[in-house]
Amino acid sequence: MSESGTNPLGSQVALVTGAARGIGRAIAIRLAAMGATVVLVARDASQLDELRREIEATAGIAESAPCDLLDEEAVAKLGERVIARYGRCDILINNAGIGGTSGPLHELRLADWQTLMDTNLRAPFLLIKAFAPSMILAGRGHIVNISSLAGKNPLPNGAAYSASKWGLNGLTYSVAEELRQYGIRVSAVAPGSVNTAFVGGGGGKAAEKRIQPEDIADVIALLVTQAPQSFISEVLMRPTKK
């Protein structure tokens, strides 16, 4: 398929983490509908297979790739497998993440801090490390990190989560400067309350007052189809209803 008409991503390969549900699921479905071959990454193989079958039922192309993103070796092997099979990865969506708004920082267990940081910040680093070299060789690519407005604002009783997203924003902006010379665009999408089962993601708001996962997929579609002479480095998203 060509990169035109109803399949603007028809010759591209996209990898989406946290694809089994919520935001990642919506993004994967959208990218597949745009013609991309989508590699679905999460820990739950059965959920990934269900999504793969759903995408294939609408003539999309998807592959299930279960992976523990906390395992450095597993992430490296994922990168090797994708490049060996497809020859490239054009779009990397670092969406997988966990929340944490359970109480003040001084009461947080070190193990919980470490798991949150490993998931929200270390995993995107490992994935960029795995896929950026092939993008550099290709002279093109998109990396989109799903951040949060918690990475822009104070979050009482969620300091660790907020710190992980502030860190992810800093990583995004810095890597964007490192890779722009190679034609690779690195962006952050920072939504507010999203209507998912994500822990802490609801912000106490009713479902109809939250951002929908499909709204974020709309933004991803915009980012990966930008004209080549510029790029959007950051998108902040807020619900219209308070």
Secondary structure, 3 states (H helix, E strand, C coil): CCCECCECCCCCEEEEECCCCHHHHHHHHHHHHCCCEEEEECCCHHHHHHHHHHHHHCCCEEEECCCCCCCHHHHHHHHHHHHHHHCCCCEEEECCCCCCCCCCHHHCCHHHHHHHHHHHHHHHHHHHHHHHHHHHHHCCEEEEEECCHHHCCCCCCCHHHHHHHHHHHHHHHHHHHHHHHHCEEEEEEEECCECCCCCCCCCCCCHHHCECHHHHHHHHHHHCCCCCCCCCCEEEECCCCC
